[in-house]
Amino acid sequence: MSLFHIDAGKEWRGGQRQSLFLARVLKRRGLPYFFVVQPDSPLHQKAQEEELSVLPLRIKSEFDLAAVLRLARAMRRQKCLLAHFHDAHSVSVGSMAASLAKVPYRIISRRVDFPLKKNYFSRRKYRKNVDAIIAISDGVKEVLVKGGIDPNRITVIPSGIDFSPYEKASDSDYLRRELSFKPDDFLVGIVAHLADHKGHRYLIQATKILKEHSSKIKVIIVGGGPLYMELTRQAEESNVQDIVFFLGFREDVPQILCSLDLFVLSSYLEGMGSSILDAMACRLPVVATKVGGIPEVVIHRETGLLVPPRNPSALAKAILKLYNDRELTSRLGQRGHEVVHQKFSAEAMAEKIVLLYEDLGLRKWINLHEQA
């Protein structure tokens, strides 16, 4: 019998990284599993590089019946004991396949704090034949409960990160050399998909205020997405194109983060914000919005500063406070580094999920394979 983990993500984002971390732990513990991913996706490539048990399956939409049938056949063939769905498309396709294959246990990971859609089909996915739902923060759990989900079926397990890439990245001049910044320039960075809920437009509005106070503050925007053209146009119209730098999608995020002075996350909806964990691992102070699960990571005036969402003035004020108070900047960064190591490791996240599997009834099966 085996475990099936389904992640239909076509891009490399926080959710895909979390499912990869979990698959690593399953492999190390010797548990039979299959990692179902989109063919030729970044997740597929990274899983292959780590020699994980990958099962490529193209999932075109939430109603891809061909994918449902192929997945159901694979589940029956490999005697799937538990199916774990990691994103919206995998929940839809995977739950139908699990029903056809009569999979005994089913778990959903919910990483976003978007309200559940009101239509019957969307809500049914989270209520029908689901043994447990993993919320990555109390904020996400609250949204699920408001959507009518039984709180007793929800377990909060925060995201985690692998610290090793950040321990290796120690060149604080990495980005300064690439973009010819001066030694006294103050680098403020955001790493996030260029999507509306990430609030980049409010950060660019805040940048106009920052420029009025100091031309030494540079804003680095890392990430790709549908709003690239709109945001670059906004920067030009706001006359901040000389201090805002769009770097697109990058594989060298640890090196970039370690050369910043401050990290910012301007979301108005956010499940948790795993990029904040990355920043804290690099001893960066954080300015972030008080939404979703962010306050569970960023402790105001202890590991960073929290501001209201959609408020460029408050965002700019917080950034300027840390620009002008380098002692506070250093203290927040150091404390954030301590907190992230204490509470948010990938190992801790994965181990808690395996414990949930055991609580659902898989304890004997897990022990048997770990002893083998």
Helices and strands as residue ranges (DSSP letters): E 2-7, H 14-28, E 33-37, H 42-49, E 54-56, H 65-77, E 80-85, H 88-101, E 105-110, H 120-125, E 132-135, H 138-146, G 151-153, E 154-156, H 164-168, H 174-179, E 186-191, G 196-198, H 200-213, E 217-222, H 228-237, E 244-248, H 253-257, E 262-265, H 274-281, E 286-289, G 294-296, E 304-307, H 312-324, H 326-343, H 346-357, I 358-362, H 363-371
